[in-house]
Amino acid sequence: MIPDERKLFVSLYLDEDVSYKIAQLLRDKGYHAVSVYEVGLGEDSDEAQLSYATAHQMAVLTCNEKDFLKLAKQWTSANRTYHGILVTEQFSLNQTGEFMRRLSNFLDHVTADEMINLVRYLSDFK
């Protein structure tokens, strides 16, 4: 991999609403993804989650639309940069294939630069 290549692709930080197993499945497909549980921040606030993701140039993948939309507005108003928020509905274990298909579709079509200071919805990538 070229050193700056990863910056072209969205790296995902999965919050506590998304199974840690999804991060491993994404890595198995060659994407960069980590779970809140893998970095030991499972009990931290949403603000701390967004700060961690931003510090590591990652977009947050969450089901928590209400709180993360509020944070996105606060950060935008304060001229703070974040690396994107991807909102998803919850998927059950037997829907993992569909969830992964949508995530792959998103990751194959959206660049990291396009996600800066942006909230997107996984439902747009059916």
N, C-alpha and C positions, 0 to 999 in steps of 0.2 A: 504494500500500500504506500502510495506517495504521502509524505508527511502531512500535507495540507488537504489531502483528499477527503478525510473524514468531515471536514468543515462543509463540504458540499452536501453531505447527507445529514438528515436530522438524526440526532442521538436522542433517545427517549429515556426519561426518568419516570418510572411507574410509581405513583403514589400508593398509599395503603388500600385504596379502593380496587386496585388491579392486582390479580394474583402474581406473586413473584415468579411463578412458573412461566408466565408469558415472557418475561425478560430472557429466560434461558432459551425458550423456543425462538425468539427473535435473534438471539446470538447464534443459535444453530443455523439460522438462515443467512448469517453474515452481517446482520445489522448490529449497531451499537445500542445496547439497552441495559439499564440496571434498575433494580427494584429498591424502594425505600428500605426494605428489610435487609438487603445485601449491604447497605452502607450504614445500617444501625440507626436510622432516623424515624422509625415507625411511630414513635410517640410525639414527634415534633409538630409544631403548628404548620398550617398551610403556608404562612409567610416564610417560615424556615425552609419548607420544601421548595418553594419557588426560588428562594435565595441560593440554596444548594444547587438546584438545577441550573440556574443562571451562572453561578461560579464555574460550573463544569460544561457550559455551553450546550445544555440539554433542554429539550422541550418536555414539559410535564404532561404525562398521560393520566387523566383522571376522570372519574364519574361525578365528581363534586363540582358541577357547573356553577351553582350559586356562589360558593365561596371563592372559586378561582376567577370568575368573572369580576367579582368585587375587587379582588387583588389586582387583576389586570388593569382595571380602571384607576385604582389608586396608584399603581406604578406608572402608568401613562401620565397621569396628572402631575406626578412628582418628577417627570422626565427620567425615570429609571428604565433601563433596558432589561428585557427578559427574552429568553430564547424560544418563546412560544408556549402555548397551552393547547393540547389536543383533548377535547372533551368527547367522551364515549358513553354510551349507555352500558349498563351492566350486561355481561354475557354469562350464561350458565356454563358449567363444565362441558356439557354436550354441544355447546355452540363454539367451542374453541377453534374449530376449523374455519368457521365464518369470521370470527374475530381476527384470526391471523391473516386471512385473505384480505380483509379490509385494511389491516395495519400494513401489510405488504404493499397494497395498492397506494396507500398514502405515502409510505416511505420511498416508493419508486417514482413518485410524481411531484413531490414537494421538496424543495431544497431547504437547507438550514437557514440560508439568508432570507428566504420567503417567509419563514416562521417568526422572525424577529418582531417582537411586540405585536403578535397576532394570536387570536384565538380561532381555532378551526374545530370542526366537528367531524368525527370519524364517520358519521352517518352520510356525509357527502361523498364517501369513497366506497360505495356499495358495489 
